[in-house]
Amino acid sequence: MDQAWILSMLLIMALGLVIMSSGFSRRGFSLSSNYKSLTVLFLSLILHIVVFPFLSAILGSSFSGHWMEAQSSLFLSIAALILIGSGIERLNCRAALLGIFIWQIFIYFPFLQITRPDGFLIQQWGLKDFAGGLLVHTTTGASALGLAMAKGRRFAFFNLKKSSNLELFSLGAGLVFLGWLGFNAAGADSPFEQTQAILNTLLAGAMGFLTWSGLDRWHPPQRVSIKGGVFGMISGLVVITPGAGWLSVNMALFAVFVGTVMAFYCALFVEKALRIDDEMKVFSSHFITSWVGAICVGIHFSDFQIQTEILLPLLTGLTCWAATFFIFKGWSMVTPIVLTERQEIESPDILIHGESSIEI
């Protein structure tokens, strides 16, 4: 697959995540969320090109050419955008930038090294990953829970205003779906795998959307929602990515159904029982679902290993969760990492940026 095509698909996914965060945020928070997302995106691109090669040289490894550097930098940007979704409204910009910077250096980068084709997890543990997305979804999903716990509860936790623009949120989700489809197809080694990856990715997004919507209709207040459907679509895409070109259609649909159901009930448990403010349900729709996807790949190849498909993602998730919690909790002892009560109740768009978005 043409390298420019892969980079274009990754950039579309990244911009889709930026648009999603803006449309998802409450009225008065949209521009603030948009600014934080764009800043994290561009900072991550520069960080990867400037800092990561230096760190790799220290460890005795290097990226194989500018193409791999460009691809890895966009992966890093997408990972950062997914993580910040856990606190997209409430994190202040300073905390978002410095906290994400530390997370990328001390959490993402070490896992990047061991999940390379010649890395420890691939060579020694036999980890299989069709499109290379396990690193992103496992690390960011678990880290999102640590970030959500570190920033604490909202001042008005269950009295929230409505999202500013769900049409914009849906548009961003569509761009994410488009980029995801192109990237999964690009991971194929043969025309058959490419066709299978395209078909499975399309069906995964559809099955995830319908499954989450059905569960929304089943549970009080028994209403389907655009946000719920999109979270289901994302969950389905994450489930299928580790085995997009390998799994049969029936296996893919079953895996997505199971993964989306688990993500839905996990999101309910985190919000209602634990009362943790994971704003865009990153933990449930990325970590839980990537774990299900890894298990299904192991079953498909008939070499299922408990330590690789079950214990390894859990150990990775536990490490990322704890490290992220201590990073942001420690930083919060130095300076506030969330908006002030006045900013949170009123409008950071006006109070911080002096701008306001058009409400449709």
C-alpha positions as CSV (number, residue, x, y, z in Angstrom):
1,M,0.0,0.0,0.0
2,D,1.3,3.5,-0.9
3,Q,2.9,5.1,2.1
4,A,1.3,8.5,1.5
5,W,-2.1,6.7,1.6
6,I,-1.4,5.3,5.1
7,L,-0.2,8.7,6.4
8,S,-3.2,10.4,4.9
9,M,-5.6,7.9,6.7
10,L,-3.8,8.4,10.0
11,L,-4.0,12.2,9.6
12,I,-7.7,11.9,8.8
13,M,-8.2,9.9,12.0
14,A,-6.4,12.4,14.1
15,L,-8.4,15.4,12.7
16,G,-11.6,13.4,13.2
17,L,-10.7,13.0,16.8
18,V,-10.2,16.7,17.1
19,I,-13.6,17.5,15.6
20,M,-15.2,14.8,17.8
21,S,-13.9,16.4,20.9
22,S,-15.2,19.8,19.9
23,G,-18.7,18.6,19.1
24,F,-18.9,16.4,22.2
25,S,-18.0,19.1,24.7
26,R,-20.7,21.1,26.4
27,R,-21.8,24.6,25.3
28,G,-19.2,27.0,26.3
29,F,-16.5,24.3,26.3
30,S,-16.3,23.6,22.6
31,L,-13.5,26.0,21.5
32,S,-11.5,25.2,24.6
33,S,-11.6,21.5,23.9
34,N,-10.8,22.2,20.2
35,Y,-7.8,24.3,21.1
36,K,-6.5,21.6,23.6
37,S,-6.9,18.9,21.0
38,L,-5.1,20.8,18.3
39,T,-2.3,21.8,20.6
40,V,-1.8,18.2,21.7
41,L,-1.8,17.0,18.1
42,F,0.9,19.4,16.9
43,L,3.0,19.1,20.0
44,S,3.0,15.3,19.7
45,L,4.2,15.5,16.1
46,I,7.1,17.7,17.0
47,L,7.9,15.7,20.1
48,H,8.2,12.5,18.2
49,I,10.5,13.9,15.5
50,V,12.7,15.9,17.9
51,V,12.8,13.9,21.1
52,F,12.0,10.2,20.3
53,P,15.0,9.6,18.0
54,F,17.3,10.9,20.7
55,L,15.8,8.5,23.3
56,S,15.9,5.7,20.8
57,A,19.6,6.3,20.2
58,I,20.2,6.1,23.9
59,L,18.6,2.7,24.0
60,G,20.5,1.5,20.9
61,S,17.6,1.4,18.5
62,S,16.4,3.7,15.7
63,F,13.5,4.3,13.4
64,S,13.9,2.8,9.9
65,G,13.7,6.0,7.8
66,H,11.6,9.0,7.5
67,W,8.5,7.0,6.5
68,M,8.5,5.1,9.8
69,E,9.1,8.3,11.8
70,A,6.1,10.0,10.1
71,Q,3.9,7.0,10.8
72,S,5.0,6.7,14.4
73,S,4.5,10.4,15.0
74,L,0.9,10.2,13.8
75,F,0.3,7.1,16.0
76,L,1.7,9.1,18.9
77,S,-0.6,12.0,18.1
78,I,-3.7,9.7,17.9
79,A,-2.8,8.1,21.2
80,A,-2.5,11.5,22.9
81,L,-5.8,12.6,21.4
82,I,-7.5,9.5,22.7
83,L,-6.1,9.9,26.1
84,I,-7.0,13.5,26.5
85,G,-10.6,12.6,25.6
86,S,-10.9,11.3,29.2
87,G,-10.6,14.9,30.4
88,I,-11.2,16.9,27.3
89,E,-13.5,19.5,29.0
90,R,-12.0,19.8,32.5
91,L,-8.3,19.6,32.1
92,N,-6.7,23.1,31.8
93,C,-4.4,23.5,28.9
94,R,-1.2,23.7,30.9
95,A,-1.9,20.4,32.6
96,A,-3.0,18.8,29.4
97,L,0.3,19.8,27.6
98,L,2.8,18.9,30.3
99,G,0.9,15.8,31.6
100,I,0.6,14.4,28.1
101,F,4.3,15.2,27.4
102,I,5.4,13.3,30.5
103,W,3.0,10.4,29.6
104,Q,4.4,10.1,26.1
105,I,8.0,10.0,27.4
106,F,7.7,7.7,30.4
107,I,4.7,5.4,29.3
108,Y,4.1,5.4,25.6
109,F,7.7,5.5,24.5
110,P,8.8,2.4,26.5
111,F,5.9,0.4,25.2
112,L,6.6,1.6,21.7
113,Q,10.1,0.0,21.9
114,I,8.9,-3.4,23.1
115,T,6.1,-3.6,20.5
116,R,8.2,-2.9,17.5
117,P,8.5,-5.8,15.0
118,D,11.9,-6.7,16.6
119,G,10.7,-5.8,20.1
120,F,10.4,-8.1,23.1
121,L,6.7,-8.6,23.0
122,I,6.7,-9.7,19.4
123,Q,9.8,-11.9,19.5
124,Q,9.5,-13.4,22.9
125,W,5.8,-13.5,23.7
126,G,4.5,-14.1,20.2
127,L,2.1,-11.1,20.3
128,K,0.0,-10.9,17.1
129,D,-1.4,-7.6,15.9
130,F,-2.7,-7.2,12.3
131,A,-2.8,-3.4,12.0
132,G,-0.5,-2.3,14.9
133,G,-3.2,-0.7,17.0
134,L,-2.9,-2.7,20.2
135,L,-0.2,-0.4,21.6
136,V,-2.3,2.7,21.1
137,H,-5.6,1.3,22.5
138,T,-4.2,-0.7,25.4
139,T,-1.9,2.0,26.7
140,T,-4.3,4.9,26.2
141,G,-7.4,3.1,27.4
142,A,-5.9,2.1,30.7
143,S,-4.1,5.4,31.1
144,A,-7.4,7.2,30.6
145,L,-8.8,5.6,33.7
146,G,-5.8,6.8,35.7
147,L,-6.2,10.3,34.3
148,A,-10.0,10.4,35.1
149,M,-9.3,9.3,38.7
150,A,-6.5,11.9,39.1
151,K,-8.6,14.8,38.0
152,G,-11.5,13.9,40.3
153,R,-15.2,14.5,40.0
154,R,-16.9,17.5,38.4
155,F,-18.4,20.3,40.6
156,A,-21.8,19.5,39.0
157,F,-21.2,15.8,38.2
158,F,-24.8,14.8,37.2
159,N,-26.1,18.2,36.2
160,L,-24.3,18.7,32.9
161,K,-25.3,20.8,30.0
162,K,-25.9,19.2,26.7
163,S,-23.1,18.7,24.1
164,S,-22.6,21.7,22.0
165,N,-22.9,20.2,18.5
166,L,-23.7,16.5,18.0
167,E,-23.7,17.0,14.2
168,L,-20.0,18.0,14.5
169,F,-19.4,15.1,16.8
170,S,-20.9,12.7,14.2
171,L,-18.9,14.3,11.4
172,G,-15.7,13.7,13.4
173,A,-16.7,10.1,14.0
174,G,-17.2,9.6,10.3
175,L,-13.7,10.9,9.5
176,V,-12.3,8.5,12.2
177,F,-14.2,5.6,10.6
178,L,-12.9,6.6,7.1
179,G,-9.3,6.8,8.3
180,W,-9.6,3.6,10.3
181,L,-10.9,1.7,7.3
182,G,-8.1,2.9,5.1
183,F,-5.4,2.1,7.7
184,N,-6.7,-1.4,8.5
185,A,-6.7,-2.2,4.8
186,A,-3.1,-0.9,4.5
187,G,-1.9,-3.4,7.0
188,A,-2.7,-6.4,4.7
189,D,0.1,-8.5,3.1
190,S,-2.1,-9.9,0.4
191,P,-5.2,-8.9,-1.7
192,F,-7.3,-11.5,0.3
193,E,-6.3,-10.0,3.6
194,Q,-6.9,-6.5,2.3
195,T,-10.5,-7.4,1.2
196,Q,-11.1,-9.2,4.5
197,A,-9.8,-6.2,6.5
198,I,-12.1,-3.8,4.6
199,L,-15.2,-6.0,5.0
200,N,-14.5,-6.7,8.7
201,T,-13.9,-3.1,9.5
202,L,-17.1,-1.9,7.8
203,L,-19.1,-4.6,9.6
204,A,-17.4,-3.9,13.0
205,G,-18.4,-0.3,13.0
206,A,-21.9,-1.1,12.0
207,M,-22.3,-3.9,14.6
208,G,-20.8,-1.8,17.3
209,F,-23.1,1.1,16.6
210,L,-26.2,-1.1,16.6
211,T,-25.2,-3.1,19.6
212,W,-24.6,0.0,21.8
213,S,-27.8,1.6,20.5
214,G,-29.8,-1.5,21.4
215,L,-28.4,-1.6,24.9
216,D,-29.2,2.1,25.3
217,R,-32.8,1.3,24.3
218,W,-32.9,-1.6,26.8
219,H,-31.6,0.3,29.8
220,P,-33.2,3.4,31.5
221,P,-34.0,6.0,30.3
222,Q,-34.6,3.7,27.3
223,R,-33.5,6.1,24.6
224,V,-31.0,5.7,21.8
225,S,-28.5,8.5,21.4
226,I,-26.0,9.7,18.8
227,K,-23.2,9.7,21.5
228,G,-23.9,6.1,22.5
229,G,-24.0,4.9,18.9
230,V,-20.7,6.5,18.1
231,F,-19.1,5.1,21.3
232,G,-20.3,1.7,20.1
233,M,-18.9,2.2,16.6
234,I,-15.5,3.1,18.1
235,S,-15.7,0.0,20.4
236,G,-16.4,-2.2,17.4
237,L,-13.5,-0.7,15.4
238,V,-11.1,-1.3,18.3
239,V,-12.2,-4.9,18.7
240,I,-11.6,-5.8,15.1
241,T,-8.3,-4.0,14.5
242,P,-5.9,-6.7,16.0
243,G,-7.3,-9.3,13.6
244,A,-9.0,-7.3,10.9
245,G,-7.5,-9.2,7.9
246,W,-7.4,-12.6,9.7
247,L,-10.8,-13.2,11.3
248,S,-13.8,-14.6,9.4
249,V,-16.9,-12.4,9.1
250,N,-18.8,-14.5,11.6
251,M,-16.0,-14.5,14.1
252,A,-15.6,-10.7,13.6
253,L,-19.3,-10.0,14.2
254,F,-19.3,-12.2,17.3
255,A,-16.2,-10.6,18.7
256,V,-17.5,-7.1,18.1
257,F,-20.8,-7.9,19.7
258,V,-19.2,-9.4,22.8
259,G,-16.6,-6.5,23.0
260,T,-19.3,-3.8,22.7
261,V,-21.5,-5.4,25.3
262,M,-18.6,-5.5,27.7
263,A,-17.6,-1.9,26.9
264,F,-21.2,-0.7,27.5
265,Y,-21.5,-2.3,31.0
266,C,-18.0,-1.3,31.9
267,A,-18.8,2.3,31.1
268,L,-22.0,2.1,33.2
269,F,-20.0,0.6,36.1
270,V,-17.3,3.3,35.9
271,E,-19.7,6.2,35.8
272,K,-22.6,5.0,38.0
273,A,-20.9,2.7,40.6
274,L,-17.3,4.1,40.8
275,R,-18.5,7.7,39.9
276,I,-15.3,8.2,37.8
277,D,-15.5,11.0,35.3
278,D,-14.2,9.4,32.1
279,E,-15.7,11.9,29.8
280,M,-15.6,10.2,26.5
281,K,-15.6,6.6,27.9
282,V,-12.1,6.0,26.7
283,F,-11.3,3.2,29.2
284,S,-14.3,1.1,28.2
285,S,-14.3,1.7,24.5
286,H,-10.5,1.3,24.0
287,F,-8.9,-0.9,26.7
288,I,-11.7,-3.4,27.3
289,T,-12.3,-3.8,23.6
290,S,-8.7,-4.1,22.6
291,W,-8.4,-6.9,25.2
292,V,-11.3,-8.7,23.6
293,G,-9.7,-8.3,20.2
294,A,-6.4,-9.7,21.4
295,I,-8.1,-12.8,22.8
296,C,-10.0,-13.4,19.6
297,V,-6.8,-13.3,17.5
298,G,-5.3,-15.9,19.8
299,I,-8.3,-18.1,19.4
300,H,-8.2,-17.7,15.6
301,F,-4.6,-19.0,15.3
302,S,-5.3,-21.9,17.6
303,D,-2.3,-21.1,19.7
304,F,-4.1,-19.3,22.5
305,Q,-1.8,-18.5,25.4
306,I,-3.1,-17.2,28.6
307,Q,0.0,-15.2,29.3
308,T,0.0,-13.5,25.9
309,E,-3.7,-12.9,25.2
310,I,-5.1,-12.4,28.7
311,L,-2.4,-11.6,31.2
312,L,-0.1,-9.4,29.0
313,P,-2.8,-6.8,28.2
314,L,-3.9,-6.8,31.8
315,L,-0.4,-6.3,33.1
316,T,0.2,-3.5,30.5
317,G,-3.1,-1.9,31.5
318,L,-2.3,-2.0,35.2
319,T,1.1,-0.5,34.6
320,C,-0.3,2.3,32.4
321,W,-3.2,3.0,34.8
322,A,-1.0,3.3,37.9
323,A,1.8,5.4,36.2
324,T,-0.7,7.8,34.6
325,F,-2.5,8.3,37.9
326,F,0.7,9.2,39.7
327,I,1.9,11.4,36.9
328,F,-1.3,13.6,36.9
329,K,-1.9,13.3,40.7
330,G,1.7,14.4,41.3
331,W,1.4,17.3,38.9
332,S,-1.9,18.3,40.6
333,M,0.1,18.8,43.8
334,V,2.2,21.4,42.1
335,T,-0.4,23.2,40.1
336,P,-4.2,22.7,39.4
337,I,-4.7,20.4,36.5
338,V,-8.5,21.1,36.1
339,L,-10.5,24.2,35.5
340,T,-11.5,26.4,38.4
341,E,-15.1,26.0,39.7
342,R,-16.1,29.3,38.1
343,Q,-14.6,28.2,34.7
344,E,-16.3,24.8,34.9
345,I,-19.7,26.2,35.8
346,E,-19.6,29.1,33.4
347,S,-17.7,29.0,30.1
348,P,-13.9,28.5,29.6
349,D,-14.4,29.6,25.9
350,I,-15.2,33.1,27.1
351,L,-13.2,33.2,30.4
352,I,-10.0,31.8,29.0
353,H,-10.0,32.4,25.2
354,G,-12.4,35.3,24.9
355,E,-14.2,33.6,22.0
356,S,-17.5,31.8,21.5
357,S,-18.7,29.3,19.0
358,I,-21.8,29.4,16.9
359,E,-24.6,27.3,18.5
360,I,-26.7,25.4,16.0
